[in-house]
Amino acid sequence: MKLSRILLVFSMIILSCLAFANKIVVGTSADFPPFEYMENGEFVGFDMDLMREIAKISGLDIEFVDMSFDSLIAALKTGNVDIVAAAMTITEERSQAVDFSIPYWTADQSILIKEGAGFTITVLFKDHKIGVQTGTTGDIWCTDNLVNTGLLPEKNLKRYDTYVLALSDLLNGNIDAIVLDSPVAERFTKTKPAQIVGIIITNENYGIAVRKGEKELLEKINNAIEELKKSGKMGELVDKYF
């Protein structure tokens, strides 16, 4: 009897370990509506629903974790997460560190100001203060095209861990503009007293990232994205959030 109980407990431990081993941890930065954000303690947004649909098709058991955007690739490389789904632009530099899925979204950069501030696109130059999220393409674009060319002093480019903090500073008058992905800027104009005064054409493609060499996982993600596009489910998600 005692042996049976011991075997039962041992079997339960093994099953629990296997379940844990099969759990796929998805890293995101949940401050980027409508792609990823928190609502009533739940991960919601286009990317979150997209990953749930991919998981259904691929038979993956996923769990979301939230962290700062500039920590995501490091967390992926060290094994703390298995997938990154965070409206991440596919760039040459990032592609050297991780493998990306086929693109699932295309975006540009927007210049967002406080409603009624009266700024134009020239807010990007001279003595104005510009906010970006650390490590994003907005940060990279402003650094390469404004700071490094002398159009904007380094001290006037303020980097934030999240866009929520940047938006708060914008509305409080601590900075004059934010450079960020167009879909997110458009979302902010509908929920906050903010307006877009210019678009920077960057033609960015978003991809889902995995560790280098994770060919089987990447293939599952790519196949699922293709299936979602063909079935019309991708269009349903677009309609839901945009």
Number of C-alpha atoms within 10 A of each C-alpha: 6 7 8 9 10 11 12 12 12 12 12 12 12 12 12 12 12 11 11 11 9 12 14 17 18 24 26 28 26 26 21 25 22 22 23 22 20 15 10 6 7 10 17 17 20 23 23 22 16 21 23 16 19 21 17 13 16 15 10 18 14 18 14 19 15 17 15 17 23 15 15 24 21 13 17 22 16 10 12 15 22 21 29 27 23 25 26 23 23 21 14 8 8 14 13 9 16 21 19 24 19 19 16 17 14 16 18 17 23 26 24 31 30 24 16 9 13 9 18 14 16 10 20 22 16 13 13 16 22 27 28 27 24 19 16 18 22 23 21 15 17 21 18 12 12 18 18 12 11 13 14 21 17 14 10 18 21 16 18 18 18 19 23 15 15 23 24 12 18 22 18 11 14 14 21 22 32 31 28 26 25 21 19 19 23 19 16 19 16 10 8 12 12 22 21 22 18 17 16 17 11 15 12 18 17 21 23 25 30 25 22 15 10 13 12 8 17 21 14 17 25 19 15 20 23 13 15 19 13 11 11 10 15 20 12 13 17 12 10 11 13 13
